[in-house]
Structure formats: C-alpha cells, structure tokens
Amino acid sequence: MLHLAAPLMASNAVQAVINLTDTWFIGRVSTQAVAAMASIYWVMTAVILVLGGVGLAVQTFVSQAIGSRRRPRAALATWCALWATIATWPFFLGLALAGPWLLKPFGLDAQIEQLALDYWQPRMAGAAIGATAWALMGFFNGISATRFTMLVVITMTVTNLPANQILIFNLDMGMAGAAWGTNVAQLCGLVVAGLVFLGPRMARSYRTRLMWRPRASVILAQLAIGIPIGIMYGADVIGVALAQLMVVQVTPLGAAATQVVMMLTSLAYMPTLGIATAGTTLVGQSIGAGDRDWAARIGNVTIAMCACLMGGVALLLLLTGQWLVPQFLSAADAASGAATALALTLLWPAAAYQIFDGLYFGSSFVLRGAGDTRVPAIAALVLSWCFYVPLAHTLVFAPGEAWIDGLPQFGLGAIGAWYALMSYATLLGTSLFLRWRSGRWRSMRIN
C-alpha cells in the first residue's frame, strides 16, 4: 500500500505546494486579490470536477482491467475518456465567457468582482487542459505506475513558479497572469503525460498507439461512473463555494482569511489523496481479479490511513499556524494584521473536522474503485445543498443581509461558515464510511 501510495502522496503534496504558491503570489498583489480568489476558487473547482468527471473514472476502469489481465482494455478506456474530455472544451470556453453573468447575482464588491473575473476567464478557458491530464494520470495510477503521475505533477510545479513570477509581476498581468501561469504549467504537464502514454514502453505493453478509436459502449459506461463522481465532488465543492461567496459578501477580510486557511488545510488533504488514490487502484485491481475479500481489507486500511494522516496534519497546523499564516498575506497591506488574527481563529474549527474529512476521502475513493458512485453522489448532493448551504446561510449572515428571507440569521461571519463546514464534513464522512462497511459494492459490475 505504501509502496504504491508514496509517489502519489508526494505528487499531491507537490500539488498542495502549487496551491500555496498561487495563494502566496496572489497575496503579494493585495488582500483584495486573495478575497477575490476566495469568491471563485471553489465555484471554479466545482465546474472543473463536474465537467471532468469522466477523466476521474479512468482509474476505476483501468485498475479493474489490469486486475483481470486485459491490458489493451486499459488503454482503450483511457482513449475513450480522452475523447469525452476533449468534447467538453467548448463548455469550458462558454463558461469563461459567462463569468460576468455568473458572478453578478452574488452582489460582490465591484473591485473584488473585477479581480475575480480577471482570474476566472483565462483560467476557465484553459481548464480543459488539466481535465485532459487527469485522464492520463488516471491511466498511470490504474496500472500502478505512479512515478509517472509524480513526474507530471513535478513538471507542473517547476513551470508554475517562473510562469507566475513572469506573468503576474514582470508582465504586470496581475490576477490574469496567475490564471495563465496555471494554464501554462498544466499544458507542460499534459505534454509530458502524453509523451509517456504514447512512448514505446506503454505502446508495447498496453497497445496505447492502437486503441485510439472511440467506442460508444465504453464511453457510456465511463459516463455512468464518471458523472456521479463529478457530481459527488462537485456538489461538495459547490456548497463550499456558496459559503465562500456568503463570507465574501459579508466581510472581504474574512474571505481572505478563509482562503488562506483553505490552502493550509490542503496540506492535510492533498497528501491524503495519494493514499486514497492508491486505495482506488488496489481495490479496483482486486475486484478485477475476482478477490472481493482482499478488496474489502484494502479499503479498510485505506480509510484508516486517510483519517490518521489528516488528523495528524491538522495537529501540526495548529502548532505551526502562528508562523505559517502571516506568510500568505502581504505585510505592507493595512488589512493583513486583522486577516492574520482571524485566520488563526479559523484554524481551530478547520482542524476539528479533518479526521472526518479523512473518512470521506478514504471511503469515497475506495467506493470509486469498486464502481459504487451513485449513492455517494446522492449523499453528497443532499447533505451539501439541503444541510450545509442552509446552515452556512443561517450562521454567516446577520439580519437584513441574507440572500433568502425567512431563515434565522446569527451573523457569525467567517467563523459561522467554518462551523457549518465542520458539521457537514462530520456527517458526510460518517455516511460514506457506513456505505463502504455495508458491503453493497460487492455485487456491482462495471465492465
């Protein structure tokens, strides 16, 4: 388990560094810029997850194909996902152009809204690049060649740093430069992934150069698994996005503090995703080989490791927060002191739910390896939109500020949003863990 997970943990730790680097660069622009990023970060992430869901399903199909000793089938699944992902590019471009209409209803401060649009439009226009890279990395993960995933992520990291510096500051592009920097980094990673996928070793072992023709039955099967994956993570992220927008509307200072804490907690969940992704591969390979008892044991170990790792990192964040938080807010900005103090307060509820977030990641990923994605998607959708968002609305807004009249309003601001997130993560993590333990996934077939 650790042999397979180690490169993935390193890859996701590097991805967390990319996120923190972007936040650090944007923090050098202004506290307002960080607040603008907070207003759209999760909306943007949700859109990418939903439209890129078919790419996320690749690992399930590839790992089960490998377990059943059908290597060319793994390459076919990857090519079909690539064709399906390429078909989403026009939708990403349309959403990029629709940015002003999407943000208008939320009543953001004019300066924050403009900064958010400066980032949204180029980033969304290039988001399909990253979604395409997911499909190729899903192939590498599914065949247990996780060192290639690490190579792709390191390529993105190495190119992201100079791209941000040049585009944001040297060319004075500001928020738009941050977006284009990410696009450039992801394009470099995609090129590296494509070269490996089509290289002689993969071509010889998996027939990657011969299985390129799209097959409707495979694409439909991947959509049946991938769309619920996208909806599950998208519903989760959209809930967070709406809560972020509530905070931005009430207090831009709280939004900046929230964005910093979100990026710091990525130090807990990004490496954990490495373990969870390894769990997807090993559960899928076990099921492909017909050994569902071993799949159950692997799943249990994956979930336990995810929960323990996230709890441990949360404790470290509490111990080092006094030093970490100020690094992401400009000392020259008059608002940075208050934002730092608030971020240190927000770290406490953020740390409190990390173990349950570990249950969520571990359970959802091993269920994904088994092809059980519909019920987890429904659970995330219902808990996010029917519990988390209304609770955040109640806790964040004061009387007279609410989007919807009629709900009680406690006016807790940013801290209220984190109390709502803590409650939601606890329920969702517990629900998906119980779904895994029920064993309903044992009777499922995907191909």
DAKAHU-V963401 format. One record per helix or strand of 2 or more residues. SS is the DSSP state (2 for helix, 1 for strand). FROM is the first residue (numbers start at 1). TO is the last residue. If there is no record, write none. Layout:
# DAKAHU-V963401
SS;FROM;TO + SS;FROM;TO
This chain:
# DAKAHU-V963401
2;2;29 + 2;31;51 + 2;53;56 + 2;58;67 + 2;71;86 + 2;89;97 + 2;99;104 + 2;110;125 + 2;127;142 + 2;146;170 + 2;174;197 + 2;200;206 + 2;216;250 + 2;252;288 + 2;292;328 + 2;336;352 + 2;354;369 + 2;374;396 + 2;414;438 + 2;440;443
